[in-house]
Each structure stands twice: as structure tokens, then as C-alpha cells.
Amino acid sequence: MHSTRKQVLDAVADGPVSGPDLAADLDISRAAVWNHIEALREEGFTIDSGPDGYTLEAVPEFGGPAIEYGLDAPLDVEYHDEIGSTNERARELAAAGRSDTVVVADRQTGGRARLDREWVSPSGGIWASILIRPEVPPARAPLYTLVAAVATARAARHCGADATIKWPNDVRVGGRKLAGILTEMEGEADRISWLVVGIGLNANVDPADLPGDQPATSLQSEVGTVDRRAVTQHLLEEFWTLSTARPETVMDGWRDLSSTLGKRVRVDTPDGRIVGEAVDITVPGTLIVETDTGTREVSAGDCEHLRPADS
């Protein structure tokens, strides 16, 4: 949102405030104040013009300006009603030199998950890709997947959903997938040039509209219709706080929400299958598995929780 427009919005939120007072406080013309007020109305903000001045009456249900308003994280929001892929758009912004930006869409037509799988993204979900430029080496990139998982699970739990994290990147409720994460990056040997963390959260979505290859759920199914603006803000604020925290803070948060630790697991990795008990996770996201032949460290793979009969 335009910086002056943000100032106008903040002023009317604390209103009533008159047009002349706004113009004087912001050192702009009264015509410019009017233009900003009308632009905010076009973006969905309900602004009353009373005898004492302008007052903010209501905020849009969703959208870029709505998410930015009151967001306690220094992120610009680019919103689309429909887009092919928020990750793809975030990569384009990265190539153009942007940073600290989140691309949000109501609907994706070409969303992707890990291993280039399709990610179905109907209207009503929260499909967001966060573009940042952390000053860390590429080996630390997986840590931001954990950051996103913890942030997403916390936002879901704030709504009342009993969300947990299945290694490496699934947020689930009772074994049903609620959200997924896809992290992409470009970098050199010693530093990341840019990092895009894509988050797909089934918010106000009917699970019947999601693919049937694995059990899925949504916040709507678990707790009823949610305020997507509030959920998105909570998620982004948690992400920003964790992304600037010490790695061990992230690990502790992940451990607290993990559904994988303590479970018998089977992990299919590029080097073969590993079966054992998941006992811990270490920076930047390595799963520690105790097998019959010793301890194994797993940095990437597809993980399945085993029932006793499967072991």
C-alpha cells in the first residue's frame, strides 16, 4: 500500500479526523486526501464522512490492503483474486530485486507441492508465498520450511484446530492434511540470494474439493468458517518473528508441535528406505532416526508414520 495512504488509513482508524487536519498533518493537499479516501473505499474499506470528519467503520474481509492493515510484520502484500502460482510470482519479484514481500491469492490454477506434485488451490484457502533475503548460507534454507510449518500450525491452533507437524513439511489435524509448504531458493556457495516459502493452507475450503490421493481437511471443517484476514496476519507475524529468531527457538517450536517424534517411521530417501523411530530433529531440519542398525540422519525424503502392524 502507498505509504501516504497507510498514514491516511491509520488516521481515520483513530478518527474522526477532518480533511483539513489530515492535509496539514501529512503535508498534502485536501484533494490528495480525498483521492486517498476514495482509493481506500474502492479497496473495500468502509469510511464514514461525518460532521466531525472521516472515521473507519469496517475493514475488507480479505485482500492485500486488508492483510497489510494492522499487520505486525514489515512485509508488503501483493494480492491476486486468481493466479497461476504464488511461488512463481514471488520468484519474478525476486528477479526484479524485491524482498520482504508476500504474494497472496484467493485461488491458484497452477499450484505445486514437493516433488512437482499438483497442489489444488480453490477459492477460500490461504495461498501465500513469502519472499525474503536472509543473510545465511544455502545449507540453512531448510530451516525456513520449519519456520513456516511452526507458524502455520500456530495460526491454525489459534483458531482452535488441533494442528501438528509431520516431518518435513505437512501440517495436519488428526492424520488429515491441513497445509503444505514448498521452499525454493537461489544462492551462491556462501549465501542465499533469495528465498521463497510457499504456504498452502486449507482455510474456508470444502475437503470434497481437494484431491483424494490422501486424507485432507480444512479449518472450516475443523472449527467452522474462519476470518482469513486474521489467520493470514497471525501466520505472517509468527513467520517473521521465527525467521529472525535463534535456530534453536525454531527447533523447540517444531518439537512442541511435532506428530513425528516418538513415532515408528518409514522414510524413502534418494539413497534408499530407512525404518526406525524418529527421536529428534536438528538444525537445519535433519530428522534423527534410530534404526535396528544404528542412528541415521535424514535431510530429505518422504516420511510415513507406521502402525505397529506395518513395522
C-alpha positions in Angstrom: 0.0 0.0 0.0 1.2 3.5 -0.8 2.9 4.9 2.3 0.8 8.1 2.5 -2.3 6.0 2.0 -1.3 3.9 5.0 -1.0 7.1 7.0 -4.4 8.3 5.9 -5.9 4.9 6.9 -4.2 4.9 10.3 -5.5 8.4 10.9 -9.1 7.6 10.0 -8.9 4.5 12.1 -8.2 6.7 15.1 -10.8 9.2 13.8 -12.9 11.1 13.4 -10.4 13.4 11.7 -11.2 16.2 9.3 -9.9 16.5 5.7 -8.1 19.8 6.5 -6.5 18.4 9.6 -5.3 15.3 7.6 -3.9 17.5 4.9 -2.0 19.6 7.4 -0.7 16.7 9.4 0.5 14.8 6.3 1.6 17.9 4.3 -0.5 17.1 1.3 -3.4 18.9 -0.4 -7.1 18.4 0.6 -7.6 17.0 -2.9 -4.9 14.4 -2.3 -6.6 13.4 1.0 -9.9 12.9 -0.9 -8.2 10.8 -3.5 -6.7 8.6 -0.9 -10.0 8.2 0.9 -11.7 7.2 -2.3 -9.0 4.8 -3.2 -9.3 3.1 0.2 -13.1 2.9 -0.3 -12.5 1.2 -3.7 -10.3 -1.3 -1.9 -13.2 -2.2 0.3 -12.6 -0.1 3.4 -15.8 1.5 4.8 -15.0 5.1 5.7 -17.8 7.3 7.0 -17.8 11.1 6.3 -19.5 12.6 9.4 -19.7 16.2 10.6 -16.5 15.7 12.6 -14.6 14.1 9.8 -13.6 10.7 8.5 -14.0 7.5 10.5 -13.0 4.0 9.6 -16.1 1.8 10.1 -15.1 -1.6 8.6 -12.1 -3.4 7.0 -12.4 -5.6 3.9 -12.8 -9.3 4.6 -9.7 -10.2 2.6 -7.2 -8.8 0.1 -3.8 -7.1 0.1 -4.7 -3.8 1.8 -6.8 -5.7 4.3 -4.0 -8.0 5.3 -1.5 -5.1 5.5 -3.7 -3.1 7.7 -2.7 -3.9 11.3 -0.1 -6.4 10.2 2.7 -6.5 12.8 5.4 -7.6 10.3 7.4 -5.5 7.8 6.0 -7.3 4.8 4.4 -5.8 1.6 1.4 -7.7 0.4 0.7 -8.3 -3.3 -2.8 -9.8 -3.7 -4.5 -11.6 -6.6 -8.0 -12.9 -6.9 -6.6 -15.6 -9.1 -3.0 -16.5 -10.2 -1.2 -19.5 -11.6 1.3 -19.8 -8.8 2.1 -17.5 -5.9 5.6 -19.1 -5.8 6.2 -18.3 -9.4 5.1 -14.7 -9.0 7.4 -14.4 -5.9 10.3 -15.7 -8.0 9.5 -13.0 -10.6 9.6 -10.3 -7.8 12.9 -11.7 -6.6 14.4 -11.4 -10.1 13.2 -7.8 -10.1 15.1 -7.1 -6.8 12.1 -7.2 -4.4 12.3 -8.6 -0.9 10.1 -8.8 2.3 7.1 -9.3 0.2 4.2 -11.9 0.4 2.2 -12.8 -2.6 -1.3 -13.9 -1.6 -4.1 -15.3 -3.8 -7.7 -16.4 -3.2 -7.3 -19.1 -5.9 -4.3 -20.7 -7.7 -4.7 -22.5 -11.0 -1.1 -24.0 -11.1 -0.1 -24.5 -7.5 2.7 -27.0 -6.9 3.8 -29.1 -3.9 7.0 -31.0 -3.2 8.4 -33.3 -6.0 6.5 -31.2 -8.5 3.1 -32.6 -7.4 0.0 -30.6 -8.1 -1.4 -28.6 -5.2 -5.1 -27.9 -5.6 -5.9 -24.4 -4.5 -9.6 -23.5 -4.7 -11.2 -20.2 -3.6 -11.4 -19.8 0.1 -7.9 -21.0 1.0 -4.9 -19.1 2.1 -2.3 -19.5 -0.7 0.8 -17.3 0.1 4.4 -17.1 -0.9 6.9 -15.2 1.3 9.9 -13.6 -0.4 12.9 -12.8 1.9 16.6 -12.5 1.6 18.1 -14.0 4.8 21.8 -13.5 5.3 22.6 -17.2 5.8 24.3 -19.9 3.8 22.2 -22.1 1.5 22.7 -25.0 3.8 20.4 -23.2 6.3 17.5 -22.9 3.8 15.6 -25.9 5.1 15.3 -24.1 8.5 12.7 -21.7 6.9 10.5 -24.7 6.0 10.4 -25.5 9.7 9.7 -21.8 10.4 6.7 -21.9 8.0 5.4 -25.1 9.5 5.5 -23.8 13.0 3.9 -20.5 12.0 1.1 -22.3 10.1 0.4 -24.7 12.9 0.3 -22.0 15.5 -2.1 -19.9 13.4 -4.3 -23.0 12.9 -4.2 -23.8 16.6 -5.1 -20.1 17.4 -8.4 -20.8 15.6 -9.0 -23.9 17.7 -7.7 -26.6 15.3 -5.5 -29.3 16.9 -2.8 -28.9 14.3 0.5 -30.8 14.4 3.5 -31.1 12.1 4.5 -34.2 10.2 8.1 -34.1 9.0 9.2 -32.5 6.8 6.6 -30.0 5.8 3.0 -31.1 6.4 0.6 -29.5 8.9 -2.1 -32.0 9.8 -5.1 -32.5 12.0 -5.7 -36.0 13.2 -3.8 -37.5 10.3 -5.5 -35.4 7.7 -3.5 -32.8 5.7 -4.4 -29.2 6.5 -1.4 -27.3 4.9 1.7 -27.9 2.9 4.9 -25.9 2.4 7.2 -25.5 -0.6 10.5 -23.7 -0.2 12.6 -22.5 -3.2 15.8 -20.5 -3.3 18.6 -19.2 -5.4 22.1 -18.6 -4.0 25.8 -18.9 -4.2 28.2 -21.1 -2.3 28.2 -18.9 0.9 24.9 -17.1 0.9 21.3 -17.2 -0.2 20.3 -14.6 -2.9 16.6 -15.0 -2.3 14.3 -17.5 -0.6 10.6 -18.1 -1.4 8.5 -20.0 1.1 5.1 -21.1 -0.3 2.4 -22.0 2.2 -0.9 -23.6 1.2 -3.5 -23.6 4.0 -6.9 -25.1 3.5 -8.9 -22.4 5.3 -12.6 -21.9 4.2 -12.4 -24.9 1.8 -14.6 -28.0 1.5 -12.3 -31.0 1.7 -14.5 -32.6 -1.1 -12.9 -30.0 -3.4 -9.4 -31.3 -2.6 -7.7 -34.3 -4.3 -8.4 -37.7 -2.9 -4.9 -39.2 -3.0 -4.6 -38.5 0.7 -7.0 -37.6 3.5 -7.4 -33.8 3.7 -9.2 -31.3 6.0 -9.7 -27.6 6.4 -10.1 -25.1 9.1 -13.7 -24.7 8.1 -14.3 -28.5 8.6 -12.5 -28.5 11.9 -13.7 -25.3 13.6 -16.1 -23.6 11.2 -15.6 -20.6 8.9 -12.6 -18.5 9.9 -11.5 -14.9 9.4 -9.0 -15.5 6.6 -7.5 -12.0 7.1 -6.9 -12.6 10.8 -5.5 -16.1 10.1 -3.1 -14.8 7.4 -1.9 -12.0 9.6 -1.3 -14.4 12.5 0.7 -16.7 10.2 2.8 -14.0 8.7 3.6 -12.4 12.1 4.6 -15.8 13.5 6.7 -16.5 10.4 8.5 -13.1 10.7 9.2 -13.5 14.4 10.6 -17.0 14.0 12.6 -16.1 10.9 14.6 -13.6 12.9 14.9 -15.8 16.0 17.7 -18.2 17.0 17.6 -21.5 15.2 17.1 -23.4 18.5 14.0 -21.4 19.2 12.6 -22.6 15.9 13.6 -26.2 16.7 11.9 -26.1 20.1 8.7 -24.8 18.5 8.8 -27.5 15.9 9.4 -30.2 18.6 6.5 -29.0 20.6 4.1 -29.4 17.6 5.6 -32.5 16.0 3.5 -35.6 15.4 6.5 -37.4 14.0 8.9 -37.5 17.0 8.4 -40.7 19.0 6.8 -42.5 16.1 7.9 -45.5 14.2 8.6 -44.1 10.7 9.5 -45.2 7.2 11.4 -42.6 5.2 12.0 -43.0 1.5 15.2 -41.1 0.6 17.2 -40.7 -2.5 19.7 -43.2 -1.0 17.1 -45.8 0.0 14.5 -46.6 2.6 15.1 -46.0 6.3 12.9 -47.5 9.0 13.1 -46.8 12.7 11.9 -44.5 15.5 12.1 -40.7 14.9 13.8 -39.4 18.0 14.8 -35.8 17.3 15.4 -33.1 14.8 18.5 -30.9 14.4 19.3 -27.7 12.5 18.5 -27.1 9.7 15.7 -29.7 9.8 17.5 -33.1 9.8 15.4 -35.9 11.2 17.2 -38.3 13.6 16.0 -41.9 13.2 17.1 -44.8 15.5 17.1 -47.9 13.4 18.0 -51.6 14.2 21.5 -50.9 12.8 22.2 -47.5 14.4 21.3 -43.8 14.2 20.6 -42.3 10.8 20.4 -38.6 9.9 17.8 -37.9 7.2 17.9 -34.5 5.5 15.2 -35.2 2.8 12.6 -37.8 2.0 9.0 -38.9 2.1 8.1 -39.9 5.6 5.3 -42.2 6.6 4.2 -42.9 10.2 3.9 -46.7 10.7 1.4 -48.6 12.7 2.7 -51.5 14.8 1.5 -53.9 12.1 3.4 -52.0 9.4 6.7 -52.2 11.3 
